């Protein structure tokens, strides 16, 4: 905890990463009177296009990172795989929230799981793996089915493979290795939920969730807040877990804790995202303060806003696939039809659509979370 003075509107905020999460952060920060500089790998990134300044450089270019850090009053990130070394260099010139110690833990699945276990947070069985021999030994301990994942740089199911009983372990290692990996017991879950935590330098903290998340092909598809049929005990356990994670990590800013809920109602943490999360996009219209405004407030040391849910909300991602007809020809989605449904349309300003690429999302509020979910799915099917 620190009691550094707040960084007030008019100051310049920096964001590492130029994607849609950065873009929505820029929108929230500028609305509050901040200037925003975005550090991105390419000109014309979704965040860079709306920022006051886009600084183009490699995330590993320490000189470029240092000059960016010198240009801002505080920095945050929208992408967790910024090299820790770069964030350490940035920290010599400006506060970075969350800091390099958080990234060091969350960038590596084995370190992350060990941290969670040491913090008393429930996680499934796991074993570090960095050779075919270690994979055989890990399978002996954990059993199958299990999931083999690269320890670093994996996202949206990339760099992972489910190993069923009888799987050819050497072939699996050929496909996913070499390098640090983790073997996780396959969790038999009934649903996936997430909690968002905003934490200020003072230690003040607010929570959103649980949010229920449906995935398709390992990519988040639809999120719903509040997660339907959540008992008060489950909500309390999720809140306790998320609070423990943010406090033990000493994370300042906005983080997301992704969890599996098992058929008996118990929760296991899958992973931590040290940044706003796709499942939190529905907070823009659904909550009194969005996750992005909360990130601004937290990194600037301002009072946090109310996370109160205004109405049940559901969000559906729009992937690049929507920009193609069933015969593969390019088409423009029917925005008029989507808007007629009452959905809020968000587009990230990406120039080219590709299958699986997150291009935007729809959010719809309704009287119950189930209605919101059905309505947002229906709205998406009409575009
Ligand atoms: P991750 O990249 O770790 O978030 O994994 C992507 C998705 O794969 C998760 O959202 C789950 O749907 C699934 N998954 C990951 N790990 C496991 C596991 N240990 N057991 C079962 N499903 C998993």
Boltz pocket constraint, residues with backbone or C-beta under 6 A from the ligand:
constraints:
  - pocket:
      binder: B
      contacts: [[A, 124], [A, 147], [A, 154], [A, 155], [A, 156], [A, 157], [A, 158], [A, 184], [A, 185], [A, 186], [A, 187], [A, 188], [A, 192], [A, 215], [A, 218], [A, 270], [A, 271]]
      max_distance: 6.0
